[in-house]
Amino acid sequence: MLSGCAILSSVVAFLDRWRSRPVPLVLYTASGCRLCEDLKRELARAKVSRRYELREVDVRSDPELEARHGRSIPVLEIAGRVAFKGRASAEEFQRKFERLATEWERAGEAG
């Protein structure tokens, strides 16, 4: 039988591991996209409270992605949700990232 302290310690360890997972970001882009490079610079300037993992996807590599996002690039998804199309400042990214990352974290704890 586990004591209350042992259970609490296990829960805290689990939450620490969970929060240490990087928040997934997907940037839909294309080679030669100046706005895409601008957005990446803004992401780098942003000061956020959680780690994130940025994956870049060239929309020209997939006809379906090109049809969905080709005229809107850059498109940035945060935790599976489209957060930005086109431009975003570091401050705008920070605000939206914190909100969506918190929602993503809570959904993971509930699921």
C-alpha positions as CSV (number, residue, x, y, z in Angstrom):
1,M,0.0,0.0,0.0
2,L,1.3,3.4,-1.0
3,S,1.4,6.3,1.5
4,G,-0.1,9.7,0.6
5,C,3.4,11.1,0.1
6,A,4.4,8.3,-2.2
7,I,1.2,8.9,-4.3
8,L,1.8,12.6,-4.4
9,S,5.4,12.1,-5.4
10,S,4.4,9.8,-8.2
11,V,1.8,12.3,-9.5
12,V,4.3,15.2,-9.4
13,A,6.9,13.1,-11.2
14,F,4.3,12.2,-13.9
15,L,3.3,15.8,-14.3
16,D,7.0,16.9,-14.6
17,R,7.6,14.3,-17.3
18,W,4.4,15.4,-19.1
19,R,5.3,19.1,-19.0
20,S,8.7,18.4,-20.2
21,R,7.3,17.2,-23.5
22,P,7.8,19.8,-26.2
23,V,4.7,21.4,-27.6
24,P,4.4,20.4,-31.3
25,L,4.5,23.2,-33.9
26,V,4.1,22.6,-37.6
27,L,5.1,25.3,-40.0
28,Y,3.7,24.8,-43.5
29,T,6.1,26.6,-45.8
30,A,7.7,26.5,-49.3
31,S,11.2,27.1,-50.5
32,G,11.9,30.8,-51.2
33,C,9.0,32.0,-49.0
34,R,10.2,35.3,-47.4
35,L,7.2,35.5,-45.1
36,C,8.1,32.0,-43.8
37,E,11.6,33.1,-42.9
38,D,10.2,36.2,-41.2
39,L,7.9,34.1,-39.1
40,K,10.7,31.7,-38.1
41,R,12.7,34.8,-36.9
42,E,9.7,35.9,-34.9
43,L,9.4,32.5,-33.3
44,A,13.0,32.6,-32.3
45,R,12.6,36.0,-30.7
46,A,9.5,34.9,-28.7
47,K,9.9,34.2,-25.0
48,V,7.7,31.3,-24.1
49,S,7.4,29.3,-20.9
50,R,7.4,25.8,-22.5
51,R,9.7,24.0,-24.9
52,Y,8.4,23.5,-28.4
53,E,9.4,21.3,-31.3
54,L,9.2,23.0,-34.7
55,R,8.6,20.8,-37.8
56,E,8.7,22.4,-41.2
57,V,6.6,20.9,-44.0
58,D,7.0,22.0,-47.6
59,V,3.5,22.2,-49.0
60,R,4.8,21.6,-52.5
61,S,5.7,18.1,-51.4
62,D,2.1,17.0,-51.2
63,P,-0.7,18.1,-53.6
64,E,-3.3,18.0,-50.9
65,L,-1.2,20.3,-48.6
66,E,-0.5,22.6,-51.5
67,A,-4.2,22.8,-52.2
68,R,-5.1,23.4,-48.5
69,H,-2.3,25.8,-47.5
70,G,-0.4,26.9,-50.7
71,R,-2.0,30.4,-51.0
72,S,-1.8,31.0,-47.2
73,I,1.8,30.2,-46.3
74,P,3.2,30.5,-43.9
75,V,0.7,28.6,-41.8
76,L,1.6,27.7,-38.2
77,E,-0.1,25.1,-36.2
78,I,0.4,25.0,-32.4
79,A,-0.5,21.7,-30.8
80,G,-2.5,20.6,-33.8
81,R,-4.5,23.8,-34.3
82,V,-4.0,26.4,-37.0
83,A,-2.8,29.5,-35.1
84,F,-1.5,31.8,-37.8
85,K,-1.6,32.3,-41.5
86,G,0.8,34.8,-42.9
87,R,2.5,37.2,-40.5
88,A,2.7,37.1,-36.7
89,S,4.9,39.0,-34.3
90,A,6.8,37.4,-31.5
91,E,4.3,38.9,-29.0
92,E,1.3,37.5,-30.9
93,F,3.0,34.1,-31.0
94,Q,3.8,34.3,-27.3
95,R,0.2,35.0,-26.4
96,K,-1.4,32.4,-28.6
97,F,1.3,29.8,-27.8
98,E,0.8,30.1,-24.1
99,R,-3.0,29.7,-24.5
100,L,-2.9,26.8,-26.9
101,A,0.0,25.0,-25.1
102,T,-2.0,25.2,-21.8
103,E,-5.1,23.8,-23.5
104,W,-2.9,21.0,-25.1
105,E,-1.4,20.2,-21.7
106,R,-4.8,20.1,-19.9
107,A,-6.2,17.8,-22.7
108,G,-3.3,15.5,-22.2
109,E,-3.8,15.3,-18.5
110,A,-7.5,14.6,-18.9
111,G,-6.9,12.0,-21.6
